[in-house]
């Protein structure tokens, strides 16, 4: 058994039952780390989902890591990231049978997303029925203007390096 905790600095920490830190995760992003506000897994504990203060949802595959956390090759892989709201995510859960993620925001809205690719399926209270089988139609909520990012290969997180590049004025250019 593992315990996952989300933190103000953007990290997710995985702890064993003895209270020892096993792994720290930092979401892959071009933006600075933001506080994480919600966490959940699917019932079979294959997927870990996190929501952020800036309205992003991140999805990791964790099943191979949980089988044997000591093996280096059994890494946790971030698979997708998408902007769900313009405001803070306050709760989320994964419905495994329908393969959807339900999210709630501080703005009071509840939205439905495809769990695999982060495609928007609709919101609770909309006049039309949810179309869960159509995952090819890419639409966005009115307050979101970025498309989901699917991370296909292992991404190495960029480490901050201090490089010195003096500015040089080149009058010919």
TADACOR-V52854 format. One record per backbone hydrogen bond with DSSP energy under -1.0 kcal/mol. CO is the residue of the C=O (numbers start at 1). NH is the residue of the N-H. If there is no record, write none. Layout:
BEGIN
co=CO nh=NH
co=CO nh=NH
END
This chain:
BEGIN
co=3 nh=15
co=5 nh=13
co=7 nh=10
co=7 nh=36
co=11 nh=7
co=12 nh=25
co=13 nh=5
co=14 nh=22
co=14 nh=23
co=15 nh=3
co=16 nh=19
co=20 nh=16
co=23 nh=14
co=25 nh=12
co=35 nh=53
co=38 nh=51
co=40 nh=49
co=42 nh=45
co=46 nh=62
co=46 nh=63
co=47 nh=42
co=48 nh=60
co=49 nh=40
co=50 nh=58
co=51 nh=37
co=51 nh=38
co=52 nh=55
co=52 nh=89
co=55 nh=84
co=55 nh=85
co=56 nh=52
co=57 nh=82
co=58 nh=50
co=59 nh=79
co=59 nh=80
co=60 nh=48
co=61 nh=77
co=62 nh=66
co=63 nh=67
co=64 nh=68
co=68 nh=71
co=73 nh=75
co=77 nh=61
co=79 nh=151
co=80 nh=59
co=81 nh=149
co=82 nh=57
co=88 nh=106
co=91 nh=104
co=93 nh=102
co=95 nh=99
co=95 nh=100
co=99 nh=115
co=100 nh=95
co=101 nh=113
co=102 nh=93
co=103 nh=111
co=104 nh=90
co=104 nh=91
co=105 nh=108
co=109 nh=105
co=110 nh=124
co=111 nh=103
co=112 nh=121
co=112 nh=122
co=113 nh=101
co=114 nh=118
co=119 nh=114
co=122 nh=112
co=123 nh=126
co=133 nh=135
co=141 nh=144
co=149 nh=81
co=170 nh=173
END
